[in-house]
Each structure stands twice: as C-alpha cells, then as structure tokens.
C-alpha cells in the first residue's frame, strides 16, 4: 500500500491527545479525510484560533479571550475567598456545580518530582501577591487528592501560615487518586461545604 505521509502525520498528531490511541487516531484521521472542504477548513481554523485567541488571565491564571477572565471581572463574586486549583479545567468543574461564588487562582499544575515539576514552575508568586494585598480572608486549596496534590497543598499551607489568611482544604468527599474535572456536581458541592482548616 502507498505510504500517505500527510495522513500518517495527522494520525501521529491526533495520537498526542489524551486518551487517544493509535487506532482511534487512525479513525479520526480518516473521518477528517472524508469531511467536505468547508467543514475541514472550519475545523483547522478552530484549532489555529485556539492558541492565537486564548491566553491566561493576568490576575488568576484562568483561560480567557479577554484582558481578564469573566470571573475576575465579576464584581458580584466574593472577593474575600480564593480557591486554588491546578488547572482551568478544575474551575469549570466548580462553576458547573454552581455552589462556589468566590474567586480562583490557577497554579498551572502541582509539585511533581516524577514529572520534573517544581515550585518554580507553578503560579505561586502571584497568589502570594494577591493574598498580601489584604482583601482575601480565606484560601481554599483545591488540588486533586493525589500524592502530588497533597504535597502542593501542604507546601501552600506552610507558605501562607503567616499571611493573616485562613487556609482550608477541600473535604474528602472526593476520592483519593481522582481528578476534579471528573467529579459530579454534588460531590464538588459537598467538598466545598465540608472544607477544613489545614
């Protein structure tokens, strides 16, 4: 069979997506090949715009297309409470639960020796700066209940202990080893309600 380099390149690119194996990438590549030109062009434009239009919010680290994200701009939110999460996906999980009405701060990951991610790789300095401005009274640490998430939570709690702010951790209605973006709304709501001081 003839080697189709463009198709192979597309399959290899698709296989880089999470949970997409070689066979799934092959099926997707053939599906894209069968799309009409207009739909395929729309698809490629959507991918191109993803990186050119979306950037991180300079205040909290959430993703946005504006100068600031919609949460930081919302004056009706509780500005005395900040929930610290690992990624913007976690924000969407809490927003869908519709229980939490405070602000967020995205770390951009967790401390992970196995992944080569250290303290300097995380968005911690801007969190400290926000806390030191004095309006924030509570920092809720909402990293995943994994070894890396716990390590990060303990590090942040130690860092914030002398900053005149109440530091809490989500309650363990969340399963150990789980990810926040897979949790259902009720579990997330109960986790926020049952948060505790660290």
C-alpha positions as a printed Julia matrix, in Angstrom:
198×3 Matrix{Float64}:
   0.0    0.0    0.0
   1.19   3.53  -0.79
   2.61   5.45   2.17
   0.43   8.55   2.7
   2.72  10.89   4.63
   0.08  13.59   5.23
  -2.31  11.02   6.71
   0.44   9.48   8.86
   1.45  12.93  10.14
  -2.17  13.69  11.08
  -2.53  10.32  12.88
   0.66  10.97  14.84
  -0.59  14.43  15.82
  -4.01  13.13  16.9
  -2.37  10.37  18.97
  -0.77  13.09  21.13
  -4.22  13.93  22.54
  -5.1   12.38  25.93
  -6.89   9.02  25.77
  -6.34   8.72  22.01
  -4.53   5.57  20.99
  -3.15   4.58  17.59
  -6.43   3.05  16.35
  -8.57   5.99  17.5
  -6.15   8.41  15.85
  -6.37   6.43  12.63
 -10.21   6.51  12.69
 -10.22  10.26  13.37
  -7.73  10.92  10.57
  -9.88   9.01   8.07
 -13.01  10.83   9.32
 -11.27  14.17   8.71
 -10.19  13.0    5.26
 -13.84  12.3    4.42
 -15.09  15.73   5.56
 -16.04  18.2    2.88
 -13.6   21.05   2.28
 -15.69  23.7    4.04
 -16.05  21.66   7.26
 -12.38  20.71   7.22
 -11.35  24.35   6.79
 -13.61  25.34   9.7
 -12.04  22.58  11.8
  -8.49  23.71  11.04
  -9.38  27.38  11.69
 -10.84  26.42  15.09
  -7.57  24.68  16.02
  -5.47  27.61  14.82
  -7.58  30.12  16.82
  -7.21  28.04  19.97
  -3.67  29.26  20.56
  -3.92  32.68  18.92
  -7.02  33.91  20.81
  -6.92  32.13  24.17
  -4.44  33.19  26.83
  -4.19  33.16  30.61
  -5.83  35.78  32.79
  -3.09  38.02  34.28
  -4.86  38.0   37.66
  -5.83  34.38  38.32
  -4.3   32.26  35.54
  -7.65  31.06  34.15
  -8.0   30.9   30.36
  -9.77  33.72  28.54
 -10.05  35.61  25.27
 -10.4   38.98  27.06
  -7.96  41.11  29.08
  -9.23  39.42  32.27
 -11.37  36.29  32.69
 -15.13  36.58  33.32
 -14.72  35.53  36.96
 -12.15  38.21  37.83
 -14.36  40.82  36.11
 -17.5   39.77  38.01
 -17.99  42.27  40.88
 -20.77  40.14  42.4
 -18.34  37.39  43.39
 -17.0   37.04  46.95
 -13.59  38.73  46.7
 -12.53  37.61  50.18
 -12.27  33.94  49.15
  -9.88  32.4   46.62
  -9.94  28.76  45.57
  -6.56  27.48  44.41
  -6.79  24.86  41.64
  -4.26  23.08  39.44
  -5.77  23.87  36.04
  -8.53  25.85  34.31
 -10.44  22.58  33.82
 -10.92  22.45  37.59
 -12.54  25.9   37.54
 -15.11  24.68  35.02
 -15.94  21.72  37.27
 -16.66  24.02  40.24
 -18.53  26.56  38.1
 -20.79  23.78  36.78
 -21.58  22.77  40.38
 -22.87  26.37  40.92
 -22.06  26.32  44.67
 -18.88  28.34  44.93
 -19.13  32.11  44.38
 -15.61  33.3   45.2
 -12.5   33.86  43.07
  -9.95  31.35  41.77
  -6.22  31.03  41.33
  -4.73  28.56  38.82
  -1.35  27.07  39.75
  -0.66  25.53  36.36
  -0.03  22.07  37.8
   1.2   20.57  41.05
   4.6   19.85  42.58
   5.66  16.57  40.98
   9.16  15.17  41.18
   8.26  12.34  38.79
   7.15  14.86  36.13
  10.0   17.25  36.84
   7.62  19.99  38.03
   8.91  22.03  40.95
   7.82  25.03  42.98
   9.3   27.49  40.48
   7.16  26.01  37.69
   3.9   26.95  39.44
   1.95  30.21  39.56
   2.65  30.7   43.29
   4.24  34.2   43.45
   1.11  35.88  42.08
  -1.02  34.01  44.65
   1.17  35.34  47.47
   0.93  38.83  45.98
  -2.89  38.6   45.86
  -3.03  37.46  49.5
  -0.65  40.21  50.63
  -2.93  42.86  49.13
  -5.18  42.18  52.12
  -8.66  41.69  50.66
  -8.51  37.87  50.73
  -9.55  36.3   54.04
  -9.69  32.59  53.03
  -7.64  30.48  50.63
  -9.27  27.16  49.76
  -6.72  24.68  48.44
  -8.48  22.53  45.85
  -5.7   20.44  44.33
  -6.51  16.84  43.4
  -6.43  14.35  46.3
  -3.27  12.63  44.98
   0.27  12.48  46.37
   1.28  15.44  44.16
  -1.88  17.35  45.07
  -1.33  16.78  48.79
   2.34  17.77  48.55
   1.33  21.0   46.84
  -1.44  21.68  49.38
   0.91  21.21  52.33
   3.55  23.43  50.73
   0.99  26.21  50.1
  -0.42  25.9   53.63
   3.08  26.31  55.09
   3.8   29.25  52.78
   0.56  31.02  53.78
   0.56  30.32  57.53
   1.95  33.76  58.47
  -0.04  35.75  55.9
  -3.1   36.6   58.04
  -5.4   34.39  55.96
  -7.47  31.31  56.79
  -6.18  28.33  54.75
  -8.61  25.46  54.2
  -8.57  22.23  52.15
 -11.5   20.64  50.36
 -13.24  17.9   52.33
 -12.62  14.36  51.21
 -15.93  13.73  49.51
 -13.57  13.44  46.57
 -11.96  10.04  46.02
  -8.21   9.74  46.62
  -6.37   9.46  43.32
  -9.28  11.07  41.44
  -9.43  14.18  39.26
 -11.66  17.18  39.99
 -12.81  17.57  36.39
 -14.38  14.05  36.52
 -16.27  14.6   39.77
 -20.02  15.17  39.67
 -21.58  18.46  40.78
 -23.0   17.13  44.07
 -19.62  15.69  45.14
 -17.91  19.0   44.38
 -20.59  20.97  46.22
 -20.23  18.76  49.32
 -16.45  19.03  49.14
 -16.68  22.83  49.19
 -19.17  22.78  52.09
 -17.02  20.39  54.14
 -13.68  22.12  53.64
 -11.4   22.21  56.65
  -8.51  24.24  58.0
  -5.01  22.89  57.34
